[in-house]
Amino acid sequence: MPDIRRVAILDDYQHTAHRYAAWDSLPEGAHLTYFFEHLGSTGEVITTLEPFDVVVAICRTCACW
């Protein structure tokens, strides 16, 4: 398995993503960064997310939220 050091969790507008996944199952030392706001233009998204090993997109239209 490749090293997973930095994980970006996008679109967590309701600040609830930490409750809906088994984040503790990630390898020891993995650092989670939650993004609660829109990241902006395509260039801003690329620049912001470039250092991350994993990007998780939250579905904000799900009825479960």
N, C-alpha and C positions, 0 to 999 in steps of 0.2 A: 504494500500500500504506500502511495506517495505521502510525503510529509504534509500534514495539515496543520499549519501554524496560525493562519489568520482566516477567519470566516466572517464574511459580510452578510448581514441579514437585512434585506431591503424592505421598504414599505411597511414597517411596523408602526403604523400611524397610531394604533391604539395601545402601544406599549405592552403587548400581551404575548409576543412570540416566545418569550422565555418559558411560558407555561405549556406550549403546544408541541414540544418536541423533546426528545431525549438527548439534549445537548451534552449531558455528562457522558454519553457513550462515545463522544469524539475522543481522539487520542489525547493523552495527558499533555498539557501545555498548549492546547489549542486556545486561541484567544478569539472571543466573539465580539463583534462590533455591530451594534444595532443602529440602523438609520431610520429615524422617525420622520424625516422630511424628504420631500422630492429633491433629487440630486441636481436637477437643472438640465443643461444642454448635453448633447451627446459627448462633446469634448470633456465636460465636467465629470460625466459619468465614467468615461474611460480613465481619466486622471485619478479619480477617487478610488476606483475599484482595481486598478492595475496591480497594487501590491498584495491583493488578497489571493489566497489559494483556492477558496471556495466562495461562491456567491449564491445565496438563497433568496429567492423572490417569494414574497408573501402574496397570496391571492387575496386582494382586498374586496372582491365581490362575492366571496363565499357567504352563504347564509349562516354558517357556523360562527362567524365573527360577530 
